Amino acid sequence: MEIKYLNKDDGIYAELYGELDEYSAEYVRISLDDQLKATSRGKKKLILDFSNVSFMDSTGIGVLLGRYNKFSKNNINIYIKNPTSYVNRIFEMSGIYQIIPKVG
């Protein structure tokens, strides 16, 4: 798993590459938490781009829910963008879109 960040005035944009599973979950968790500590001041949103994520399991859902709680406490909204069809199906089955909205 690799994450590339782009910081804009209104938010943090994170492009995820690879697989989000039990092996990469800790890295993703730490990386997003570090990003929150380093650049969240004045930011209103975190957009997670899943267009290059080829696989995700329930561990990935847990990572997202944990980050949702942390970022929400800092008044930063999280959004999911461009999930692959496989990842989109996981999100739909889990009901994650009721908590973390999908954006175009």
C-alpha positions, 0 to 999 in steps of 0.5 A: 500500500502506498498513499500520496497526499496533496494538501489544498486550502480546503482539505487533504487529498489522499490517493491510495494505491494497492491493497487495504487489508490486514497487512497494510492496515497499520501503515494506513492508520499511522499514515493518516493519523500522522497527516491529521497531526501535521496538516489538519489545521484549518482543513475541512475535509479529507478525500480518500481516492480509491481509484487505485485500490485493487483489494480491500477487506473488513480490516480496511473498513475498520481503518476507515471507521477509526479515521472517521472518528478521529478526523470528525473529532477535529471537525474534518469531514471524510469522503470516499472518491472513485472506488473501483467496482470491487471496493465499491461493492465492499463499501455498499455491502458494509453500509459505509456510505451511510457514514462516509459519503461518496463524492464524484 
